Amino acid sequence: MRLRTAAGAVLLTLAACTTGPSLENRGAVTAPPGDSRHLTIGSAGFTESDLLAQMYAQLLNQAGYKTSLITVANRELYEPALESGQIDVVPEYAATFADWLNAKTNGPDAPPVGSPDLATTMRALRRLATPRGLTVLDPGRAVDQNAFAVTAAYARQHHLRTLSDLGASGLKVRLAAGDECVQRPYCEPGLKKVYGIDITGIDPKGVGTTQAKRAVQSGQDQMVLTTTTDATLDQFGLVLLADDRHLQNADYVVPVVNRARAGSERVIKTLGKLNEVLTTADLASMNQQVDSWRRLAQDVAGTCLRDKGLLK
């Protein structure tokens, strides 16, 4: 109950800073799919989420809806707001959101339900989301997973294209990553168990940070934990090694909507058009334009939609 109250307070404060109408209490979630004229699109506050929210808003505007955008960086706040109808649509990541809802429903020690298999992950996600009045749309082609990069020179020298190649090489690897990497199954334990990579230590410089990439670029570390949509790898002379044994979970981009307000066939069809054509490479390119070229997310999103033939 305290979480829900906190969510409302934060959202009302943020709404006062936007040009759209204030967010009101829209009542309890009901079973029939709704088709509200004014939809609030939520963003989690990082570049990629902002871009996806902008694309959702522009497509829905073209479909005849009025939209407002709001940023709530904490999932502990925006997910209850999505359930209550204070937020109507958010971009999410299938496996991560499934595990988050699973922990919320079954406790923090519940076994993970997200997996590298997309179909299995989606079944678990929808099973958890539906009782909360949420509809999870079909995933598309874009995926933002954890990924591992080395310098291009290191990859050429040791003939590395995949993480399996690195494991077979017997090379000793110091990994720049978050300090939680020593416990997370997708990180050090998984690299050792699944790929046989000889991780000699974790350099706690964060996930995909400039500091972490520079440590690999300089040779202080041999590999960095980043993401598949990292737009700055070229700047540091880094290349990704393919996760050929599928250690990482199926974190495909999925729109999640409040069923009572935005669960209509029109909303689903409108957002589904984007998921059919948006790729991981598209996300990386757009991230680069915002983060490196300092373009506005709204402009980058609009250009992508027009290039895809989705926006007039």
C-alpha positions as CSV (number, residue, x, y, z in Angstrom):
1,M,0.0,0.0,0.0
2,R,2.8,2.4,0.8
3,L,4.4,1.7,-2.6
4,R,1.1,2.5,-4.5
5,T,0.8,5.8,-2.5
6,A,4.4,6.7,-3.2
7,A,3.9,6.1,-6.9
8,G,0.9,8.4,-7.0
9,A,2.8,11.1,-5.2
10,V,5.8,11.0,-7.5
11,L,3.6,10.8,-10.7
12,L,1.5,13.8,-9.6
13,T,4.6,15.8,-9.0
14,L,6.1,14.9,-12.3
15,A,2.9,15.7,-14.1
16,A,2.9,19.2,-12.9
17,C,6.1,19.7,-15.0
18,T,4.6,18.5,-18.2
19,T,2.4,20.2,-20.7
20,G,-0.3,17.6,-20.6
21,P,-3.1,17.4,-18.1
22,S,-2.5,16.3,-14.5
23,L,-2.7,12.6,-13.9
24,E,-5.8,11.8,-12.0
25,N,-6.8,8.7,-10.1
26,R,-8.5,6.7,-12.8
27,G,-10.0,4.0,-10.6
28,A,-9.5,0.3,-10.4
29,V,-8.5,-1.9,-13.3
30,T,-11.4,-3.6,-14.9
31,A,-11.5,-6.8,-17.1
32,P,-12.7,-5.5,-20.5
33,P,-10.1,-4.0,-22.8
34,G,-10.4,-0.2,-22.8
35,D,-9.8,2.4,-25.5
36,S,-9.2,5.7,-23.7
37,R,-8.8,8.8,-25.8
38,H,-5.9,10.2,-23.8
39,L,-3.0,7.8,-23.0
40,T,0.0,8.4,-20.7
41,I,3.2,6.8,-22.0
42,G,5.8,6.0,-19.3
43,S,9.6,6.0,-19.7
44,A,12.1,4.5,-17.3
45,G,14.4,7.5,-17.8
46,F,17.3,6.1,-19.8
47,T,17.9,6.9,-23.4
48,E,16.5,3.7,-25.0
49,S,13.3,3.8,-22.9
50,D,12.9,7.5,-23.8
51,L,13.2,6.6,-27.5
52,L,10.7,3.8,-27.3
53,A,8.2,5.9,-25.3
54,Q,8.6,8.7,-27.9
55,M,7.9,6.2,-30.8
56,Y,4.9,4.8,-29.0
57,A,3.5,8.3,-28.4
58,Q,4.0,9.4,-32.0
59,L,2.4,6.3,-33.4
60,L,-0.6,6.6,-31.1
61,N,-1.0,10.3,-31.9
62,Q,-1.2,9.4,-35.6
63,A,-3.8,6.8,-34.7
64,G,-6.0,9.5,-33.2
65,Y,-5.0,9.4,-29.5
66,K,-3.9,12.3,-27.4
67,T,-0.8,11.3,-25.4
68,S,1.3,12.6,-22.6
69,L,4.8,11.3,-21.7
70,I,6.1,10.9,-18.2
71,T,9.4,9.7,-16.7
72,V,9.5,7.5,-13.6
73,A,12.9,5.9,-13.4
74,N,12.1,3.4,-10.7
75,R,10.2,0.2,-11.7
76,E,9.0,-0.1,-8.1
77,L,7.0,3.1,-8.8
78,Y,6.0,2.9,-12.4
79,E,4.7,-0.7,-12.4
80,P,2.1,0.0,-9.7
81,A,1.1,3.1,-11.5
82,L,0.7,1.1,-14.7
83,E,-1.6,-1.3,-12.8
84,S,-3.7,1.6,-11.4
85,G,-4.1,3.3,-14.7
86,Q,-2.0,6.4,-13.9
87,I,0.3,5.2,-16.7
88,D,-1.2,3.4,-19.7
89,V,1.7,2.2,-21.7
90,V,5.4,1.4,-21.0
91,P,8.2,-0.2,-23.0
92,E,9.6,-3.2,-21.1
93,Y,12.0,-6.1,-21.5
94,A,10.5,-9.6,-21.5
95,A,12.7,-11.6,-19.2
96,T,13.6,-8.8,-16.8
97,F,10.0,-7.8,-16.4
98,A,8.9,-11.4,-15.9
99,D,11.4,-12.0,-13.2
100,W,10.5,-8.7,-11.5
101,L,6.8,-9.5,-11.5
102,N,7.6,-13.0,-10.3
103,A,9.6,-11.7,-7.3
104,K,6.7,-9.3,-6.5
105,T,4.2,-12.0,-6.7
106,N,6.1,-14.9,-5.1
107,G,8.8,-13.3,-3.1
108,P,12.4,-12.3,-3.7
109,D,13.6,-15.8,-3.3
110,A,11.3,-17.3,-6.0
111,P,13.2,-19.2,-8.8
112,P,13.6,-17.0,-11.9
113,V,11.0,-17.5,-14.7
114,G,12.9,-15.5,-17.4
115,S,15.0,-17.7,-19.6
116,P,16.9,-17.6,-22.9
117,D,13.8,-19.2,-24.5
118,L,11.5,-16.4,-25.7
119,A,8.3,-18.5,-25.8
120,T,8.8,-19.8,-22.3
121,T,9.6,-16.4,-21.0
122,M,6.5,-14.8,-22.6
123,R,4.2,-17.5,-21.2
124,A,5.5,-16.8,-17.7
125,L,5.3,-13.1,-18.2
126,R,1.7,-13.1,-19.4
127,R,0.7,-15.5,-16.6
128,L,2.0,-13.0,-14.1
129,A,0.9,-9.8,-15.8
130,T,-2.7,-10.8,-16.6
131,P,-4.1,-11.0,-13.0
132,R,-2.7,-7.5,-12.5
133,G,-4.8,-6.0,-15.3
134,L,-1.8,-5.8,-17.6
135,T,-1.6,-6.9,-21.3
136,V,1.8,-7.8,-22.7
137,L,2.0,-7.2,-26.4
138,D,3.9,-9.6,-28.7
139,P,7.6,-9.1,-28.8
140,G,9.3,-7.9,-31.9
141,R,12.8,-8.3,-33.4
142,A,14.6,-5.9,-31.0
143,V,16.4,-7.3,-28.0
144,D,18.5,-5.6,-25.4
145,Q,20.5,-8.2,-23.6
146,N,23.7,-8.3,-21.6
147,A,26.7,-8.7,-23.8
148,F,30.4,-9.0,-23.6
149,A,33.0,-7.1,-25.6
150,V,36.8,-7.2,-26.2
151,T,39.0,-5.0,-28.3
152,A,39.0,-5.7,-32.0
153,A,42.7,-6.2,-31.8
154,Y,42.4,-8.8,-29.1
155,A,39.7,-10.6,-31.1
156,R,41.9,-10.7,-34.2
157,Q,45.0,-11.8,-32.3
158,H,43.2,-14.7,-30.7
159,H,40.7,-15.5,-33.5
160,L,37.7,-14.8,-31.4
161,R,34.2,-14.3,-32.7
162,T,32.1,-16.0,-29.9
163,L,32.3,-16.6,-26.2
164,S,32.9,-20.2,-27.0
165,D,36.0,-19.2,-28.9
166,L,37.2,-17.3,-25.8
167,G,36.5,-20.3,-23.5
168,A,38.4,-22.7,-25.9
169,S,41.4,-20.3,-26.1
170,G,42.3,-20.9,-22.4
171,L,43.0,-17.2,-22.0
172,K,42.9,-15.6,-18.6
173,V,40.3,-12.8,-18.5
174,R,39.8,-9.9,-16.1
175,L,36.3,-8.7,-16.6
176,A,35.1,-5.0,-16.2
177,A,31.6,-5.2,-14.9
178,G,29.3,-4.4,-11.9
179,D,30.3,-5.8,-8.6
180,E,27.2,-8.0,-8.7
181,C,28.7,-9.9,-11.6
182,V,30.4,-12.4,-9.2
183,Q,26.9,-13.7,-8.2
184,R,24.7,-13.2,-11.2
185,P,24.2,-16.4,-13.3
186,Y,24.5,-14.5,-16.6
187,C,27.9,-13.1,-15.6
188,E,30.9,-14.7,-14.0
189,P,29.3,-18.0,-12.9
190,G,27.7,-18.4,-16.3
191,L,30.8,-17.5,-18.2
192,K,32.7,-20.2,-16.3
193,K,30.0,-22.9,-16.3
194,V,28.6,-22.5,-19.8
195,Y,31.7,-21.3,-21.7
196,G,34.6,-22.4,-19.6
197,I,36.1,-18.9,-19.6
198,D,38.9,-18.4,-17.1
199,I,37.7,-15.3,-15.3
200,T,40.6,-14.3,-13.0
201,G,38.7,-11.3,-11.4
202,I,36.0,-8.7,-11.6
203,D,37.0,-5.1,-12.0
204,P,34.0,-3.3,-10.5
205,K,33.6,-0.4,-12.9
206,G,29.9,-0.9,-13.8
207,V,28.0,-2.2,-16.8
208,G,29.0,-0.6,-20.0
209,T,30.4,2.5,-18.4
210,T,33.0,4.7,-20.0
211,Q,35.4,3.8,-17.2
212,A,34.9,0.1,-17.9
213,K,35.4,0.4,-21.6
214,R,38.5,2.4,-21.2
215,A,39.9,-0.3,-18.9
216,V,39.5,-2.8,-21.7
217,Q,40.8,-0.4,-24.3
218,S,44.0,0.2,-22.3
219,G,44.5,-3.5,-21.7
220,Q,44.0,-3.2,-17.9
221,D,41.1,-5.6,-18.4
222,Q,40.4,-8.0,-21.2
223,M,36.6,-7.9,-21.5
224,V,33.7,-5.7,-20.5
225,L,30.0,-6.4,-19.6
226,T,27.8,-4.1,-21.7
227,T,24.6,-4.6,-23.7
228,T,23.6,-5.6,-27.3
229,T,22.4,-2.0,-28.0
230,D,25.6,-0.2,-26.8
231,A,26.2,2.5,-29.3
232,T,29.7,3.5,-28.3
233,L,31.7,0.3,-28.7
234,D,33.4,1.6,-31.9
235,Q,34.7,4.7,-30.1
236,F,36.7,2.4,-27.8
237,G,37.8,-0.1,-30.5
238,L,35.6,-2.8,-29.0
239,V,33.6,-5.6,-30.6
240,L,31.0,-8.0,-29.1
241,L,31.6,-11.7,-28.8
242,A,28.5,-13.7,-29.8
243,D,26.5,-15.4,-27.0
244,D,26.4,-18.6,-29.1
245,R,25.3,-20.9,-26.3
246,H,22.5,-18.5,-25.2
247,L,23.6,-17.7,-21.7
248,Q,21.6,-14.4,-21.7
249,N,17.8,-14.3,-21.1
250,A,15.3,-13.3,-23.8
251,D,15.1,-9.6,-23.0
252,Y,13.1,-8.7,-26.1
253,V,11.3,-5.3,-26.2
254,V,7.7,-5.7,-25.3
255,P,5.1,-2.9,-24.9
256,V,3.0,-3.4,-21.7
257,V,-0.4,-1.7,-21.4
258,N,-3.1,-1.2,-18.8
259,R,-5.8,-3.4,-20.2
260,A,-8.7,-1.3,-18.9
261,R,-7.5,1.8,-20.5
262,A,-5.3,0.8,-23.4
263,G,-6.0,-2.9,-24.1
264,S,-8.0,-2.3,-27.3
265,E,-7.3,-3.9,-30.6
266,R,-6.5,-0.5,-32.1
267,V,-3.7,0.2,-29.5
268,I,-2.3,-3.3,-29.9
269,K,-2.3,-3.1,-33.7
270,T,-0.7,0.4,-33.7
271,L,2.2,-0.6,-31.4
272,G,2.5,-4.0,-33.1
273,K,3.5,-2.3,-36.4
274,L,6.6,-1.0,-34.7
275,N,7.6,-4.3,-33.1
276,E,7.4,-5.9,-36.5
277,V,10.1,-3.8,-38.0
278,L,12.3,-2.4,-35.1
279,T,15.6,-4.2,-34.8
280,T,18.4,-4.4,-32.2
281,A,20.6,-2.5,-34.7
282,D,17.9,0.3,-34.9
283,L,18.0,0.7,-31.2
284,A,21.8,0.9,-31.1
285,S,21.8,3.5,-33.9
286,M,19.2,5.6,-32.2
287,N,21.0,5.4,-28.8
288,Q,24.1,6.6,-30.5
289,Q,22.4,9.6,-32.1
290,V,21.1,10.7,-28.7
291,D,24.0,9.8,-26.5
292,S,26.9,10.7,-28.8
293,W,25.5,13.1,-31.4
294,R,23.3,14.9,-28.8
295,R,20.1,14.8,-30.9
296,L,16.7,15.0,-29.2
297,A,15.0,11.7,-28.6
298,Q,11.8,13.0,-30.0
299,D,13.5,13.9,-33.3
300,V,15.4,10.6,-33.5
301,A,12.3,8.6,-32.8
302,G,10.3,10.5,-35.5
303,T,13.1,10.0,-38.1
304,C,13.2,6.2,-37.4
305,L,9.4,5.9,-37.8
306,R,9.4,7.8,-41.0
307,D,12.3,5.7,-42.4
308,K,10.3,2.6,-41.5
309,G,7.2,4.0,-43.3
310,L,5.2,4.1,-40.1
311,L,4.8,7.9,-39.7
312,K,3.4,10.2,-42.3
